[in-house]
């Protein structure tokens, strides 16, 4: 299982020059299974983060990111992975 604990899209020249888009492409190619947003995922603004999140094959998950207008979760709160036999859910 390949997991990211946040702050992946910022901090390198490649991430900075592409507003995180190149990093998402690399993470997709690497086959990440799970990712959570760190505070630096929002360095390029919420609109860019949501764009990046929609492109992340494994998805971003977070149980405490709430839209202040709708009072609903912005991202799914969890993901269950079945490990072994290469099965993913």
PDB file of N, CA, C and O in Angstrom:
ATOM      1  N   UNK A   1       0.852  -1.164   0.000  1.00  0.00           N
ATOM      2  CA  UNK A   1       0.000   0.000   0.000  1.00  0.00           C
ATOM      3  C   UNK A   1       0.899   1.229   0.000  1.00  0.00           C
ATOM      4  O   UNK A   1       1.847   1.328   0.779  1.00  0.00           O
ATOM      5  N   UNK A   2       0.583   2.151  -0.883  1.00  0.00           N
ATOM      6  CA  UNK A   2       1.343   3.399  -0.987  1.00  0.00           C
ATOM      7  C   UNK A   2       0.446   4.540  -0.509  1.00  0.00           C
ATOM      8  O   UNK A   2      -0.613   4.793  -1.084  1.00  0.00           O
ATOM      9  N   UNK A   3       0.882   5.223   0.544  1.00  0.00           N
ATOM     10  CA  UNK A   3       0.067   6.232   1.220  1.00  0.00           C
ATOM     11  C   UNK A   3       0.828   7.550   1.297  1.00  0.00           C
ATOM     12  O   UNK A   3       2.042   7.567   1.500  1.00  0.00           O
ATOM     13  N   UNK A   4       0.101   8.653   1.132  1.00  0.00           N
ATOM     14  CA  UNK A   4       0.693   9.974   1.322  1.00  0.00           C
ATOM     15  C   UNK A   4       0.008  10.648   2.505  1.00  0.00           C
ATOM     16  O   UNK A   4      -1.220  10.668   2.589  1.00  0.00           O
ATOM     17  N   UNK A   5       0.796  11.196   3.410  1.00  0.00           N
ATOM     18  CA  UNK A   5       0.269  11.819   4.624  1.00  0.00           C
ATOM     19  C   UNK A   5       0.145  13.336   4.509  1.00  0.00           C
ATOM     20  O   UNK A   5       0.012  14.022   5.522  1.00  0.00           O
ATOM     21  N   UNK A   6       0.189  13.861   3.298  1.00  0.00           N
ATOM     22  CA  UNK A   6      -0.039  15.290   3.114  1.00  0.00           C
ATOM     23  C   UNK A   6       1.203  16.076   2.761  1.00  0.00           C
ATOM     24  O   UNK A   6       2.327  15.615   2.963  1.00  0.00           O
ATOM     25  N   UNK A   7       0.988  17.267   2.233  1.00  0.00           N
ATOM     26  CA  UNK A   7       2.027  18.214   1.834  1.00  0.00           C
ATOM     27  C   UNK A   7       2.863  17.730   0.655  1.00  0.00           C
ATOM     28  O   UNK A   7       4.025  18.114   0.524  1.00  0.00           O
ATOM     29  N   UNK A   8       2.293  16.900  -0.194  1.00  0.00           N
ATOM     30  CA  UNK A   8       3.037  16.345  -1.322  1.00  0.00           C
ATOM     31  C   UNK A   8       3.153  17.312  -2.488  1.00  0.00           C
ATOM     32  O   UNK A   8       4.175  17.314  -3.175  1.00  0.00           O
ATOM     33  N   UNK A   9       2.144  18.132  -2.732  1.00  0.00           N
ATOM     34  CA  UNK A   9       2.119  18.923  -3.964  1.00  0.00           C
ATOM     35  C   UNK A   9       2.964  20.192  -3.900  1.00  0.00           C
ATOM     36  O   UNK A   9       3.122  20.875  -4.911  1.00  0.00           O
ATOM     37  N   UNK A  10       3.500  20.512  -2.744  1.00  0.00           N
ATOM     38  CA  UNK A  10       4.270  21.741  -2.582  1.00  0.00           C
ATOM     39  C   UNK A  10       5.607  21.406  -1.958  1.00  0.00           C
ATOM     40  O   UNK A  10       5.741  20.406  -1.253  1.00  0.00           O
ATOM     41  N   UNK A  11       6.590  22.239  -2.217  1.00  0.00           N
ATOM     42  CA  UNK A  11       7.881  22.080  -1.554  1.00  0.00           C
ATOM     43  C   UNK A  11       9.028  21.748  -2.486  1.00  0.00           C
ATOM     44  O   UNK A  11      10.191  21.828  -2.092  1.00  0.00           O
ATOM     45  N   UNK A  12       8.715  21.377  -3.716  1.00  0.00           N
ATOM     46  CA  UNK A  12       9.767  21.127  -4.695  1.00  0.00           C
ATOM     47  C   UNK A  12       9.583  22.091  -5.865  1.00  0.00           C
ATOM     48  O   UNK A  12       8.474  22.575  -6.091  1.00  0.00           O
ATOM     49  N   UNK A  13      10.645  22.375  -6.608  1.00  0.00           N
ATOM     50  CA  UNK A  13      10.491  23.259  -7.769  1.00  0.00           C
ATOM     51  C   UNK A  13       9.443  22.727  -8.767  1.00  0.00           C
ATOM     52  O   UNK A  13       8.682  23.504  -9.343  1.00  0.00           O
ATOM     53  N   UNK A  14       9.411  21.413  -8.961  1.00  0.00           N
ATOM     54  CA  UNK A  14       8.451  20.833  -9.894  1.00  0.00           C
ATOM     55  C   UNK A  14       7.012  21.099  -9.451  1.00  0.00           C
ATOM     56  O   UNK A  14       6.158  21.435 -10.271  1.00  0.00           O
ATOM     57  N   UNK A  15       6.753  20.948  -8.167  1.00  0.00           N
ATOM     58  CA  UNK A  15       5.422  21.238  -7.648  1.00  0.00           C
ATOM     59  C   UNK A  15       5.082  22.708  -7.746  1.00  0.00           C
ATOM     60  O   UNK A  15       3.968  23.066  -8.129  1.00  0.00           O
ATOM     61  N   UNK A  16       6.022  23.558  -7.408  1.00  0.00           N
ATOM     62  CA  UNK A  16       5.801  25.002  -7.442  1.00  0.00           C
ATOM     63  C   UNK A  16       5.534  25.505  -8.857  1.00  0.00           C
ATOM     64  O   UNK A  16       4.622  26.303  -9.072  1.00  0.00           O
ATOM     65  N   UNK A  17       6.324  25.043  -9.820  1.00  0.00           N
ATOM     66  CA  UNK A  17       6.188  25.508 -11.196  1.00  0.00           C
ATOM     67  C   UNK A  17       4.874  25.077 -11.855  1.00  0.00           C
ATOM     68  O   UNK A  17       4.407  25.721 -12.794  1.00  0.00           O
ATOM     69  N   UNK A  18       4.284  23.991 -11.364  1.00  0.00           N
ATOM     70  CA  UNK A  18       3.052  23.481 -11.976  1.00  0.00           C
ATOM     71  C   UNK A  18       1.835  23.617 -11.067  1.00  0.00           C
ATOM     72  O   UNK A  18       0.780  23.049 -11.351  1.00  0.00           O
ATOM     73  N   UNK A  19       1.981  24.375  -9.965  1.00  0.00           N
ATOM     74  CA  UNK A  19       0.900  24.503  -8.981  1.00  0.00           C
ATOM     75  C   UNK A  19       0.410  23.147  -8.502  1.00  0.00           C
ATOM     76  O   UNK A  19      -0.779  22.965  -8.240  1.00  0.00           O
ATOM     77  N   UNK A  20       1.327  22.199  -8.388  1.00  0.00           N
ATOM     78  CA  UNK A  20       1.024  20.875  -7.864  1.00  0.00           C
ATOM     79  C   UNK A  20       0.594  19.854  -8.893  1.00  0.00           C
ATOM     80  O   UNK A  20       0.529  18.665  -8.581  1.00  0.00           O
ATOM     81  N   UNK A  21       0.296  20.280 -10.116  1.00  0.00           N
ATOM     82  CA  UNK A  21      -0.236  19.361 -11.121  1.00  0.00           C
ATOM     83  C   UNK A  21       0.760  18.260 -11.499  1.00  0.00           C
ATOM     84  O   UNK A  21       0.362  17.109 -11.681  1.00  0.00           O
ATOM     85  N   UNK A  22       2.030  18.593 -11.616  1.00  0.00           N
ATOM     86  CA  UNK A  22       3.037  17.577 -11.955  1.00  0.00           C
ATOM     87  C   UNK A  22       3.165  16.536 -10.851  1.00  0.00           C
ATOM     88  O   UNK A  22       3.398  15.360 -11.128  1.00  0.00           O
ATOM     89  N   UNK A  23       3.016  16.958  -9.616  1.00  0.00           N
ATOM     90  CA  UNK A  23       3.128  16.023  -8.501  1.00  0.00           C
ATOM     91  C   UNK A  23       1.979  15.029  -8.521  1.00  0.00           C
ATOM     92  O   UNK A  23       2.184  13.842  -8.267  1.00  0.00           O
ATOM     93  N   UNK A  24       0.781  15.493  -8.819  1.00  0.00           N
ATOM     94  CA  UNK A  24      -0.359  14.583  -8.924  1.00  0.00           C
ATOM     95  C   UNK A  24      -0.123  13.574 -10.042  1.00  0.00           C
ATOM     96  O   UNK A  24      -0.439  12.396  -9.881  1.00  0.00           O
ATOM     97  N   UNK A  25       0.420  14.010 -11.157  1.00  0.00           N
ATOM     98  CA  UNK A  25       0.739  13.086 -12.257  1.00  0.00           C
ATOM     99  C   UNK A  25       1.737  12.024 -11.814  1.00  0.00           C
ATOM    100  O   UNK A  25       1.596  10.848 -12.147  1.00  0.00           O
ATOM    101  N   UNK A  26       2.745  12.449 -11.060  1.00  0.00           N
ATOM    102  CA  UNK A  26       3.750  11.501 -10.549  1.00  0.00           C
ATOM    103  C   UNK A  26       3.114  10.530  -9.559  1.00  0.00           C
ATOM    104  O   UNK A  26       3.383   9.330  -9.608  1.00  0.00           O
ATOM    105  N   UNK A  27       2.277  11.040  -8.666  1.00  0.00           N
ATOM    106  CA  UNK A  27       1.618  10.171  -7.686  1.00  0.00           C
ATOM    107  C   UNK A  27       0.699   9.167  -8.380  1.00  0.00           C
ATOM    108  O   UNK A  27       0.627   8.007  -7.974  1.00  0.00           O
ATOM    109  N   UNK A  28      -0.003   9.608  -9.423  1.00  0.00           N
ATOM    110  CA  UNK A  28      -0.851   8.689 -10.181  1.00  0.00           C
ATOM    111  C   UNK A  28      -0.012   7.610 -10.860  1.00  0.00           C
ATOM    112  O   UNK A  28      -0.385   6.436 -10.851  1.00  0.00           O
ATOM    113  N   UNK A  29       1.106   7.996 -11.440  1.00  0.00           N
ATOM    114  CA  UNK A  29       1.986   7.028 -12.107  1.00  0.00           C
ATOM    115  C   UNK A  29       2.594   6.047 -11.112  1.00  0.00           C
ATOM    116  O   UNK A  29       2.809   4.879 -11.435  1.00  0.00           O
ATOM    117  N   UNK A  30       2.870   6.525  -9.903  1.00  0.00           N
ATOM    118  CA  UNK A  30       3.448   5.663  -8.865  1.00  0.00           C
ATOM    119  C   UNK A  30       2.423   4.686  -8.291  1.00  0.00           C
ATOM    120  O   UNK A  30       2.794   3.671  -7.702  1.00  0.00           O
ATOM    121  N   UNK A  31       1.145   4.988  -8.460  1.00  0.00           N
ATOM    122  CA  UNK A  31       0.107   4.083  -7.990  1.00  0.00           C
ATOM    123  C   UNK A  31      -0.275   4.249  -6.530  1.00  0.00           C
ATOM    124  O   UNK A  31      -0.505   3.261  -5.832  1.00  0.00           O
ATOM    125  N   UNK A  32      -0.344   5.480  -6.065  1.00  0.00           N
ATOM    126  CA  UNK A  32      -0.762   5.711  -4.685  1.00  0.00           C
ATOM    127  C   UNK A  32      -2.140   5.097  -4.441  1.00  0.00           C
ATOM    128  O   UNK A  32      -2.998   5.082  -5.324  1.00  0.00           O
ATOM    129  N   UNK A  33      -2.328   4.594  -3.226  1.00  0.00           N
ATOM    130  CA  UNK A  33      -3.596   3.982  -2.828  1.00  0.00           C
ATOM    131  C   UNK A  33      -4.454   4.911  -1.983  1.00  0.00           C
ATOM    132  O   UNK A  33      -5.674   4.754  -1.928  1.00  0.00           O
ATOM    133  N   UNK A  34      -3.824   5.877  -1.323  1.00  0.00           N
ATOM    134  CA  UNK A  34      -4.545   6.701  -0.348  1.00  0.00           C
ATOM    135  C   UNK A  34      -3.765   7.988  -0.125  1.00  0.00           C
ATOM    136  O   UNK A  34      -2.536   7.968  -0.047  1.00  0.00           O
ATOM    137  N   UNK A  35      -4.468   9.098  -0.022  1.00  0.00           N
ATOM    138  CA  UNK A  35      -3.800  10.371   0.261  1.00  0.00           C
ATOM    139  C   UNK A  35      -4.704  11.248   1.118  1.00  0.00           C
ATOM    140  O   UNK A  35      -5.923  11.269   0.954  1.00  0.00           O
ATOM    141  N   UNK A  36      -4.076  11.961   2.028  1.00  0.00           N
ATOM    142  CA  UNK A  36      -4.796  12.961   2.806  1.00  0.00           C
ATOM    143  C   UNK A  36      -4.165  14.318   2.507  1.00  0.00           C
ATOM    144  O   UNK A  36      -2.970  14.389   2.220  1.00  0.00           O
ATOM    145  N   UNK A  37      -4.943  15.387   2.567  1.00  0.00           N
ATOM    146  CA  UNK A  37      -4.364  16.702   2.330  1.00  0.00           C
ATOM    147  C   UNK A  37      -3.672  17.229   3.581  1.00  0.00           C
ATOM    148  O   UNK A  37      -4.203  17.151   4.689  1.00  0.00           O
ATOM    149  N   UNK A  38      -2.484  17.764   3.378  1.00  0.00           N
ATOM    150  CA  UNK A  38      -1.813  18.504   4.437  1.00  0.00           C
ATOM    151  C   UNK A  38      -2.101  19.980   4.232  1.00  0.00           C
ATOM    152  O   UNK A  38      -2.767  20.357   3.267  1.00  0.00           O
ATOM    153  N   UNK A  39      -1.612  20.803   5.116  1.00  0.00           N
ATOM    154  CA  UNK A  39      -1.888  22.235   4.976  1.00  0.00           C
ATOM    155  C   UNK A  39      -1.321  22.821   3.684  1.00  0.00           C
ATOM    156  O   UNK A  39      -1.872  23.788   3.157  1.00  0.00           O
ATOM    157  N   UNK A  40      -0.233  22.254   3.165  1.00  0.00           N
ATOM    158  CA  UNK A  40       0.373  22.813   1.953  1.00  0.00           C
ATOM    159  C   UNK A  40      -0.367  22.423   0.673  1.00  0.00           C
ATOM    160  O   UNK A  40      -0.084  22.978  -0.389  1.00  0.00           O
ATOM    161  N   UNK A  41      -1.300  21.492   0.751  1.00  0.00           N
ATOM    162  CA  UNK A  41      -2.134  21.210  -0.422  1.00  0.00           C
ATOM    163  C   UNK A  41      -2.993  22.422  -0.777  1.00  0.00           C
ATOM    164  O   UNK A  41      -3.509  22.512  -1.891  1.00  0.00           O
ATOM    165  N   UNK A  42      -3.148  23.341   0.151  1.00  0.00           N
ATOM    166  CA  UNK A  42      -3.980  24.521  -0.056  1.00  0.00           C
ATOM    167  C   UNK A  42      -3.169  25.777  -0.379  1.00  0.00           C
ATOM    168  O   UNK A  42      -3.725  26.874  -0.443  1.00  0.00           O
ATOM    169  N   UNK A  43      -1.855  25.623  -0.583  1.00  0.00           N
ATOM    170  CA  UNK A  43      -1.001  26.772  -0.886  1.00  0.00           C
ATOM    171  C   UNK A  43      -1.396  27.474  -2.177  1.00  0.00           C
ATOM    172  O   UNK A  43      -1.164  28.674  -2.327  1.00  0.00           O
ATOM    173  N   UNK A  44      -1.983  26.744  -3.097  1.00  0.00           N
ATOM    174  CA  UNK A  44      -2.379  27.324  -4.382  1.00  0.00           C
ATOM    175  C   UNK A  44      -3.864  27.678  -4.409  1.00  0.00           C
ATOM    176  O   UNK A  44      -4.410  27.973  -5.472  1.00  0.00           O
ATOM    177  N   UNK A  45      -4.509  27.652  -3.275  1.00  0.00           N
ATOM    178  CA  UNK A  45      -5.924  28.001  -3.163  1.00  0.00           C
ATOM    179  C   UNK A  45      -6.839  26.784  -3.191  1.00  0.00           C
ATOM    180  O   UNK A  45      -6.460  25.711  -3.660  1.00  0.00           O
ATOM    181  N   UNK A  46      -8.041  26.976  -2.684  1.00  0.00           N
ATOM    182  CA  UNK A  46      -9.006  25.885  -2.610  1.00  0.00           C
ATOM    183  C   UNK A  46      -9.422  25.404  -3.999  1.00  0.00           C
ATOM    184  O   UNK A  46      -9.569  24.201  -4.218  1.00  0.00           O
ATOM    185  N   UNK A  47      -9.610  26.324  -4.929  1.00  0.00           N
ATOM    186  CA  UNK A  47     -10.020  25.932  -6.279  1.00  0.00           C
ATOM    187  C   UNK A  47      -8.978  25.011  -6.918  1.00  0.00           C
ATOM    188  O   UNK A  47      -9.333  24.002  -7.526  1.00  0.00           O
ATOM    189  N   UNK A  48      -7.698  25.354  -6.782  1.00  0.00           N
ATOM    190  CA  UNK A  48      -6.634  24.514  -7.343  1.00  0.00           C
ATOM    191  C   UNK A  48      -6.568  23.180  -6.610  1.00  0.00           C
ATOM    192  O   UNK A  48      -6.363  22.141  -7.237  1.00  0.00           O
ATOM    193  N   UNK A  49      -6.737  23.197  -5.291  1.00  0.00           N
ATOM    194  CA  UNK A  49      -6.724  21.934  -4.554  1.00  0.00           C
ATOM    195  C   UNK A  49      -7.829  21.011  -5.051  1.00  0.00           C
ATOM    196  O   UNK A  49      -7.582  19.828  -5.284  1.00  0.00           O
ATOM    197  N   UNK A  50      -9.039  21.531  -5.217  1.00  0.00           N
ATOM    198  CA  UNK A  50     -10.152  20.700  -5.678  1.00  0.00           C
ATOM    199  C   UNK A  50      -9.900  20.176  -7.092  1.00  0.00           C
ATOM    200  O   UNK A  50     -10.302  19.061  -7.425  1.00  0.00           O
ATOM    201  N   UNK A  51      -9.240  20.975  -7.917  1.00  0.00           N
ATOM    202  CA  UNK A  51      -8.864  20.530  -9.262  1.00  0.00           C
ATOM    203  C   UNK A  51      -7.875  19.372  -9.163  1.00  0.00           C
ATOM    204  O   UNK A  51      -8.025  18.358  -9.844  1.00  0.00           O
ATOM    205  N   UNK A  52      -6.866  19.529  -8.312  1.00  0.00           N
ATOM    206  CA  UNK A  52      -5.878  18.465  -8.121  1.00  0.00           C
ATOM    207  C   UNK A  52      -6.534  17.217  -7.543  1.00  0.00           C
ATOM    208  O   UNK A  52      -6.242  16.100  -7.972  1.00  0.00           O
ATOM    209  N   UNK A  53      -7.415  17.407  -6.575  1.00  0.00           N
ATOM    210  CA  UNK A  53      -8.096  16.273  -5.937  1.00  0.00           C
ATOM    211  C   UNK A  53      -8.911  15.481  -6.951  1.00  0.00           C
ATOM    212  O   UNK A  53      -8.971  14.254  -6.879  1.00  0.00           O
ATOM    213  N   UNK A  54      -9.536  16.174  -7.889  1.00  0.00           N
ATOM    214  CA  UNK A  54     -10.344  15.479  -8.895  1.00  0.00           C
ATOM    215  C   UNK A  54      -9.480  14.671  -9.854  1.00  0.00           C
ATOM    216  O   UNK A  54      -9.967  13.731 -10.483  1.00  0.00           O
ATOM    217  N   UNK A  55      -8.218  15.024  -9.972  1.00  0.00           N
ATOM    218  CA  UNK A  55      -7.298  14.315 -10.864  1.00  0.00           C
ATOM    219  C   UNK A  55      -6.546  13.181 -10.168  1.00  0.00           C
ATOM    220  O   UNK A  55      -5.927  12.350 -10.832  1.00  0.00           O
ATOM    221  N   UNK A  56      -6.595  13.143  -8.845  1.00  0.00           N
ATOM    222  CA  UNK A  56      -5.876  12.125  -8.084  1.00  0.00           C
ATOM    223  C   UNK A  56      -6.618  10.795  -8.184  1.00  0.00           C
ATOM    224  O   UNK A  56      -7.734  10.665  -7.680  1.00  0.00           O
ATOM    225  N   UNK A  57      -6.012   9.822  -8.823  1.00  0.00           N
ATOM    226  CA  UNK A  57      -6.674   8.530  -9.047  1.00  0.00           C
ATOM    227  C   UNK A  57      -7.105   7.863  -7.747  1.00  0.00           C
ATOM    228  O   UNK A  57      -8.195   7.295  -7.678  1.00  0.00           O
ATOM    229  N   UNK A  58      -6.277   7.923  -6.731  1.00  0.00           N
ATOM    230  CA  UNK A  58      -6.612   7.264  -5.466  1.00  0.00           C
ATOM    231  C   UNK A  58      -7.573   8.089  -4.624  1.00  0.00           C
ATOM    232  O   UNK A  58      -8.196   7.569  -3.698  1.00  0.00           O
ATOM    233  N   UNK A  59      -7.695   9.359  -4.939  1.00  0.00           N
ATOM    234  CA  UNK A  59      -8.561  10.246  -4.172  1.00  0.00           C
ATOM    235  C   UNK A  59      -7.880  10.801  -2.932  1.00  0.00           C
ATOM    236  O   UNK A  59      -6.907  10.240  -2.427  1.00  0.00           O
ATOM    237  N   UNK A  60      -8.406  11.898  -2.466  1.00  0.00           N
ATOM    238  CA  UNK A  60      -8.004  12.479  -1.186  1.00  0.00           C
ATOM    239  C   UNK A  60      -9.111  12.176  -0.189  1.00  0.00           C
ATOM    240  O   UNK A  60     -10.289  12.149  -0.547  1.00  0.00           O
ATOM    241  N   UNK A  61      -8.731  11.949   1.062  1.00  0.00           N
ATOM    242  CA  UNK A  61      -9.698  11.633   2.113  1.00  0.00           C
ATOM    243  C   UNK A  61      -9.405  12.489   3.337  1.00  0.00           C
ATOM    244  O   UNK A  61      -8.248  12.701   3.700  1.00  0.00           O
ATOM    245  N   UNK A  62     -10.461  12.974   3.962  1.00  0.00           N
ATOM    246  CA  UNK A  62     -10.299  13.832   5.130  1.00  0.00           C
ATOM    247  C   UNK A  62     -11.630  13.903   5.878  1.00  0.00           C
ATOM    248  O   UNK A  62     -12.670  14.180   5.281  1.00  0.00           O
ATOM    249  N   UNK A  63     -11.590  13.655   7.170  1.00  0.00           N
ATOM    250  CA  UNK A  63     -12.808  13.635   7.975  1.00  0.00           C
ATOM    251  C   UNK A  63     -13.123  14.974   8.625  1.00  0.00           C
ATOM    252  O   UNK A  63     -14.142  15.092   9.306  1.00  0.00           O
ATOM    253  N   UNK A  64     -12.282  15.984   8.438  1.00  0.00           N
ATOM    254  CA  UNK A  64     -12.540  17.251   9.123  1.00  0.00           C
ATOM    255  C   UNK A  64     -12.378  18.487   8.236  1.00  0.00           C
ATOM    256  O   UNK A  64     -12.081  19.572   8.736  1.00  0.00           O
ATOM    257  N   UNK A  65     -12.569  18.332   6.939  1.00  0.00           N
ATOM    258  CA  UNK A  65     -12.552  19.466   6.024  1.00  0.00           C
ATOM    259  C   UNK A  65     -13.998  19.732   5.621  1.00  0.00           C
ATOM    260  O   UNK A  65     -14.595  18.979   4.851  1.00  0.00           O
ATOM    261  N   UNK A  66     -14.546  20.817   6.158  1.00  0.00           N
ATOM    262  CA  UNK A  66     -15.972  21.099   5.999  1.00  0.00           C
ATOM    263  C   UNK A  66     -16.178  22.400   5.241  1.00  0.00           C
ATOM    264  O   UNK A  66     -15.520  23.402   5.522  1.00  0.00           O
ATOM    265  N   UNK A  67     -17.094  22.384   4.277  1.00  0.00           N
ATOM    266  CA  UNK A  67     -17.488  23.583   3.536  1.00  0.00           C
ATOM    267  C   UNK A  67     -18.295  24.462   4.495  1.00  0.00           C
ATOM    268  O   UNK A  67     -19.320  24.027   5.020  1.00  0.00           O
ATOM    269  N   UNK A  68     -17.842  25.688   4.722  1.00  0.00           N
ATOM    270  CA  UNK A  68     -18.517  26.536   5.722  1.00  0.00           C
ATOM    271  C   UNK A  68     -19.903  26.985   5.268  1.00  0.00           C
ATOM    272  O   UNK A  68     -20.740  27.327   6.102  1.00  0.00           O
ATOM    273  N   UNK A  69     -20.155  26.988   3.971  1.00  0.00           N
ATOM    274  CA  UNK A  69     -21.473  27.386   3.481  1.00  0.00           C
ATOM    275  C   UNK A  69     -22.494  26.259   3.604  1.00  0.00           C
ATOM    276  O   UNK A  69     -23.613  26.473   4.072  1.00  0.00           O
ATOM    277  N   UNK A  70     -22.103  25.060   3.182  1.00  0.00           N
ATOM    278  CA  UNK A  70     -23.053  23.936   3.189  1.00  0.00           C
ATOM    279  C   UNK A  70     -22.973  23.103   4.465  1.00  0.00           C
ATOM    280  O   UNK A  70     -23.876  22.322   4.764  1.00  0.00           O
ATOM    281  N   UNK A  71     -21.883  23.278   5.216  1.00  0.00           N
ATOM    282  CA  UNK A  71     -21.618  22.501   6.433  1.00  0.00           C
ATOM    283  C   UNK A  71     -21.501  21.004   6.145  1.00  0.00           C
ATOM    284  O   UNK A  71     -21.794  20.169   7.001  1.00  0.00           O
ATOM    285  N   UNK A  72     -21.067  20.678   4.920  1.00  0.00           N
ATOM    286  CA  UNK A  72     -20.872  19.289   4.516  1.00  0.00           C
ATOM    287  C   UNK A  72     -19.392  19.029   4.292  1.00  0.00           C
ATOM    288  O   UNK A  72     -18.618  19.948   4.021  1.00  0.00           O
ATOM    289  N   UNK A  73     -19.010  17.758   4.410  1.00  0.00           N
ATOM    290  CA  UNK A  73     -17.628  17.374   4.163  1.00  0.00           C
ATOM    291  C   UNK A  73     -17.260  17.649   2.713  1.00  0.00           C
ATOM    292  O   UNK A  73     -18.052  17.406   1.802  1.00  0.00           O
ATOM    293  N   UNK A  74     -16.058  18.154   2.510  1.00  0.00           N
ATOM    294  CA  UNK A  74     -15.561  18.450   1.169  1.00  0.00           C
ATOM    295  C   UNK A  74     -15.055  17.175   0.495  1.00  0.00           C
ATOM    296  O   UNK A  74     -15.192  17.008  -0.716  1.00  0.00           O
ATOM    297  N   UNK A  75     -14.475  16.289   1.284  1.00  0.00           N
ATOM    298  CA  UNK A  75     -13.888  15.045   0.785  1.00  0.00           C
ATOM    299  C   UNK A  75     -14.508  13.853   1.497  1.00  0.00           C
ATOM    300  O   UNK A  75     -15.066  14.005   2.584  1.00  0.00           O
ATOM    301  N   UNK A  76     -14.417  12.671   0.901  1.00  0.00           N
ATOM    302  CA  UNK A  76     -14.868  11.484   1.625  1.00  0.00           C
ATOM    303  C   UNK A  76     -14.063  11.348   2.922  1.00  0.00           C
ATOM    304  O   UNK A  76     -12.868  11.643   2.933  1.00  0.00           O
ATOM    305  N   UNK A  77     -14.694  10.909   4.008  1.00  0.00           N
ATOM    306  CA  UNK A  77     -13.991  10.840   5.285  1.00  0.00           C
ATOM    307  C   UNK A  77     -13.074   9.633   5.454  1.00  0.00           C
ATOM    308  O   UNK A  77     -12.189   9.656   6.309  1.00  0.00           O
ATOM    309  N   UNK A  78     -13.263   8.587   4.667  1.00  0.00           N
ATOM    310  CA  UNK A  78     -12.431   7.391   4.813  1.00  0.00           C
ATOM    311  C   UNK A  78     -12.485   6.548   3.545  1.00  0.00           C
ATOM    312  O   UNK A  78     -13.298   6.778   2.650  1.00  0.00           O
ATOM    313  N   UNK A  79     -11.593   5.566   3.502  1.00  0.00           N
ATOM    314  CA  UNK A  79     -11.545   4.607   2.402  1.00  0.00           C
ATOM    315  C   UNK A  79     -11.133   3.271   2.994  1.00  0.00           C
ATOM    316  O   UNK A  79     -10.180   3.203   3.770  1.00  0.00           O
ATOM    317  N   UNK A  80     -11.829   2.232   2.643  1.00  0.00           N
ATOM    318  CA  UNK A  80     -11.491   0.890   3.104  1.00  0.00           C
ATOM    319  C   UNK A  80     -10.731   0.182   1.989  1.00  0.00           C
ATOM    320  O   UNK A  80     -11.206   0.090   0.858  1.00  0.00           O
ATOM    321  N   UNK A  81      -9.551  -0.313   2.324  1.00  0.00           N
ATOM    322  CA  UNK A  81      -8.723  -1.040   1.362  1.00  0.00           C
ATOM    323  C   UNK A  81      -8.653  -2.496   1.788  1.00  0.00           C
ATOM    324  O   UNK A  81      -8.353  -2.792   2.945  1.00  0.00           O
ATOM    325  N   UNK A  82      -8.925  -3.399   0.873  1.00  0.00           N
ATOM    326  CA  UNK A  82      -8.747  -4.835   1.124  1.00  0.00           C
ATOM    327  C   UNK A  82      -7.355  -5.206   0.634  1.00  0.00           C
ATOM    328  O   UNK A  82      -7.086  -5.159  -0.566  1.00  0.00           O
ATOM    329  N   UNK A  83      -6.482  -5.570   1.539  1.00  0.00           N
ATOM    330  CA  UNK A  83      -5.113  -5.890   1.187  1.00  0.00           C
ATOM    331  C   UNK A  83      -4.974  -7.378   0.911  1.00  0.00           C
ATOM    332  O   UNK A  83      -5.680  -8.196   1.500  1.00  0.00           O
ATOM    333  N   UNK A  84      -4.078  -7.718   0.030  1.00  0.00           N
ATOM    334  CA  UNK A  84      -3.854  -9.110  -0.361  1.00  0.00           C
ATOM    335  C   UNK A  84      -4.572  -9.401  -1.665  1.00  0.00           C
ATOM    336  O   UNK A  84      -5.623  -8.823  -1.939  1.00  0.00           O
ATOM    337  N   UNK A  85      -4.026 -10.271  -2.451  1.00  0.00           N
ATOM    338  CA  UNK A  85      -4.590 -10.663  -3.735  1.00  0.00           C
ATOM    339  C   UNK A  85      -4.809  -9.462  -4.656  1.00  0.00           C
ATOM    340  O   UNK A  85      -5.624  -9.531  -5.575  1.00  0.00           O
ATOM    341  N   UNK A  86      -4.094  -8.370  -4.420  1.00  0.00           N
ATOM    342  CA  UNK A  86      -4.169  -7.167  -5.254  1.00  0.00           C
ATOM    343  C   UNK A  86      -5.570  -6.621  -5.433  1.00  0.00           C
ATOM    344  O   UNK A  86      -5.870  -6.032  -6.471  1.00  0.00           O
ATOM    345  N   UNK A  87      -6.435  -6.801  -4.448  1.00  0.00           N
ATOM    346  CA  UNK A  87      -7.800  -6.280  -4.514  1.00  0.00           C
ATOM    347  C   UNK A  87      -7.847  -4.918  -3.859  1.00  0.00           C
ATOM    348  O   UNK A  87      -7.317  -4.742  -2.762  1.00  0.00           O
ATOM    349  N   UNK A  88      -8.468  -3.954  -4.508  1.00  0.00           N
ATOM    350  CA  UNK A  88      -8.630  -2.616  -3.962  1.00  0.00           C
ATOM    351  C   UNK A  88     -10.097  -2.244  -4.024  1.00  0.00           C
ATOM    352  O   UNK A  88     -10.768  -2.501  -5.024  1.00  0.00           O
ATOM    353  N   UNK A  89     -10.595  -1.639  -2.957  1.00  0.00           N
ATOM    354  CA  UNK A  89     -11.989  -1.203  -2.905  1.00  0.00           C
ATOM    355  C   UNK A  89     -12.078   0.267  -2.583  1.00  0.00           C
ATOM    356  O   UNK A  89     -13.177   0.815  -2.497  1.00  0.00           O
TER     357      UNK A  89
END
